[in-house]
Amino acid sequence: MSPYISLLKPRVIWLLILASVAGYIYGGGGLDSRLFSLLAVAFLSTGGSAAFNHYWERDIDALMTRTVKRPLPSGLITPNAALAYSLALSATGISLGFLLLGLLPGLFVLLGWFFYAVVYTIVLKRRTWLNIFGGGFAGNAVFLGGYALAKGTVDLPAVLISFAIYLWIPSHIWALAFKYRGDYRRAGVPMLPALIKEERAVAVISAINAAAAAYILWLYLQFGGGAGGALVALGVAATIATSIYAAIKKTEEAMWKMYKASSPILALFLIALILSRL
């Protein structure tokens, strides 16, 4: 089962599942049966879209050192098996989203899957460096789906909070792509760090990373509260400090430190939102 678990990208989707939970708790939901239904739906739908991404990108994964050992390029799973697996998970997750969660949350489950599997993976990734701006709406959808389940609707604060995920994605992905920019050039994938000069890439990514952290801090000051503020402050401080460091040093090592520091900030923010309601 290990290769099939790898297809789910567990190190990626856990954050999306946490975003769903944060949306539900922040919207007024509790530790009840609907939360467990949400967890199951989020796991199936996000895992299904991740598995489909593996299937669709198996050719470029085989050209990149970072991904060459994934189940499909390494031959551990056949393309047909991966496709069937991804579609079965996706169909089950989306169907249960409508059946167990309701029309509006189910719609957000569908949109989350669509933006990642179709808009990002199929339509944009190989065509434009703007790919992550299209696919990033999947992050909004997972939070809003949980919120809609608890609240029955979506309001302005929920939309603004969901954009914390959207704005966090570009610098996080691009900082990783900066380290593997040679891979992306070899595979012909137009990620921003593979297209522009290194100094300019560092400046752009560092600025966006710091701006996303500042936005997260503003959001929590507006809509959060309680002891979770210490978590957010810690994450924001580390993210801005490493962004400034990367902008000054302009080295691969400094960029990697910025990437590692940016990883926890979104999780800390989502956990803080949950704590503010519990």
N, C-alpha and C positions, 0 to 999 in steps of 0.2 A: 504493500500500500504506500510505501514511502514516496515513489515517484508521483503517484496521484495526489498525495498531500502537497508535494512541491508545486504542482500545477495550480494550487489554490493561492499561491503567494502568501503564506500565513504571516510572514514578517511585514507585509503591506496591509492586508485586509483587516488585521486586528484594529488598526487605527480608524478605519471606516466603520467597523462595528461599534467601536467606542463612541464615535460621533453619533451614531444612531441612538445609542443608550443615553448619551448626554442630551440629545434633543428631546427624548422622551421624558427623562427626569426633569429637565429644565422646564418643559412644558407643563409639568404638574403630575406626571405619571409616578407610579410607585413601584415597589418590588412585588409585582403581581404577575398573573398569568399572561397578561398582554405583553409584558416585558420579555418573557421567555419566548413568546411567539415572534416578537420583533428580532430577538437574537437569532432564532432559527432562520427567519427570512433573510436577515442581513448576511448571515454566513453563507447561505445557499446562493443568493443573488450575486454578492460580491465575489465569492469563490468561483462561481460559474463564469463571470465576466473575466476574471483573472486567467482561468483555464483557457477560455477562448482566445485571450491575448497570446498565450503560449502557442496555441495552435496556429494563429494567423501569422505570428512573427517567427516561426521556426526557421525560416530561411536566413533572416538577418541575425537571429540568435546564434546560428552556426558560424557566423563571420566575426563574432565578437568574443574576446577572451573572457569578459565578465559573464557571458551567458552560454558559452559553448558546452558547458557541462549540464545544462538543463535537460529535463527528461526527453524532450523531443529531438534536439540535435545530437544527443548522446545515444539515441536509439533505444532508450529504456521503455518508451511508449510509442506506439505507431500513431501517425496523424489521424487516422480514422477513429481510433480508440479515444484519442484526446478530444476530437470534435464531438463525438457522441457523449462523452463524459461532461464536457462543458455545456452542451445544449440541454442535457438532462438536468443538471444542477440549475442552470439558468431558468428553464421552463418551470421547474418545481418551485424555485424561490419566488419568481414573479407571480405564479398562480396562487401560491400561499399568501403572498403579499395582499392580493385582492380579497382572498377568501377569509383570511384570519384577521387582517388589519383594517380592511375597509377600502373604499374607493380612493379617497385622497392619499392616504399613506401608500396604498398599492401603486398609485400613479407615480409617486416619487421613487418607489422601488424600481419601477420600469424605467423611469428617466435616468436614474443612477446607472443602471445596466447599459442603457442605450448610449449615454454620453461616453462611457469608457470603452465599451466593446465595439460600437459602431463609429461614433464621431471621432474619437481619439485613435483607436486601433486601426480601423479600416480606412476612414476617409482622410484624416489629417496627418498622421504620424510620419508617413513617408513623403508628404508633399510640401509641408511648410513648418517653419520653426514656431509658428503660432499654435502648433498641435496641442500643447498643454493648456492653452487658454480655452480651447473648445472642450477638451476632455475634463478640465477642472471642475465643470459644473456637476460632475458626478459626486464631488465632495459636498457641494451644497445640498444635493438631493438626499444624501444619507442622513444628514442632520435634520433637514426639513421633514423627512418621512417620519422620524421618531417624534418630532415636535407635533406634527399633524395628528399622529395617533393619540397623543395625550390631550391635545387642545381641541381637536376637531376642526382646526383651521390653521392658517399661517398668517402671522402679522409681521409688521416692520422689524421689531427687535429680532425675531427669528431669522429673517432674511439677512439682516446685518451680521448676526452672529455666524450664519452659514458662510459668509464671505471671508471669515477668518481662515477657513479651510481652503477656499479658492485662492486667496492671496498668498498662503503659505506654500502652495504647491510649486510655483515656478522656480523660486530660488532653491528650494529643496532638491528638485529634480535636476536643475541646471548645475548645482554645485557637485552633484554626483556625476553628471555628464562631463563636467570640466575635467575630472580625474580620468575619465575614459573617453575623452574627445577623439583620440586616435581610433578607437573602436567604432565610434559613430561615423567618422569620415570613411573608414574602410567599408562599413556596411551601407553607406549612402543615406544615413538617416539625418535629416536637417535639424539637429538640436543646436540651439544658439551657440554654445561654447565651441562647437565644431565649425562654425561658419564665420566667426569674427576673430579679430586679434585677441590674444590672451589678456592683454592689459585692459582692453575694453570689456571683455567678458567678465573679468574680475570686478571691475567697477560697477557694471550693471547688476550682477548677481548680488554683490554686497549691499548695494543700495536697496534693492527690492527686498532682500532678507531683513534689513533693519526696518524698512517701512512696514513689512508684515508684522514684525514684532511690536512696533509702536501701535499698529492698529489693534492687535490683540490686547495690549494694555488698555487702550482707550475703551474697547468693548467691555472689558471686565469692570472698569471704573463706572461705566454707564449701566451695565445690566447684571453685574455679578455682586459679590459681597461675601462677608464672612472670612473664615480662616484660609480659604483657598487663595486669597489674594497674595499670600506669601509665595505660593507655588508659581503663580503667574509672574510675580516680580522677579523671582529667581530665573525663570526661563527667559524672560525678556532681557534681563541684564546680561546673561550669558550670550544670548543671540546677538545683541547689539555690540557687545565687546568683541566678539569674534568676527563680526562683520567689519568693524573698524580695523581690526588687526589684519584681516585678509586684504582690505582695500589698500592698506599701507604697504604690506609685505609683497603682495602680488605673486605669491608662490603657490605651488600645488599643495604643499604641506599646510599652509595657512588656510587655503580653501577647504581642505579636508577637515580641518578643525572646525571651520564654520559650519560645514555640513553636519558633522557629528553633534555640534551644539544646537543646531536647528531641529534635529530629530525629536528631542523631547518636548519642545515648547508647545506644540499643538496638543500633545497628550496631557501636559500639565494644565493647559487652559481648559480642556474638556473635563478633566477631573475636577478642577476648581469650580466649573459650572455645576457639576453634579453635587459637590459639597455645599454650594451656595443654596441649594434647594433642600438637601437632606438635613 
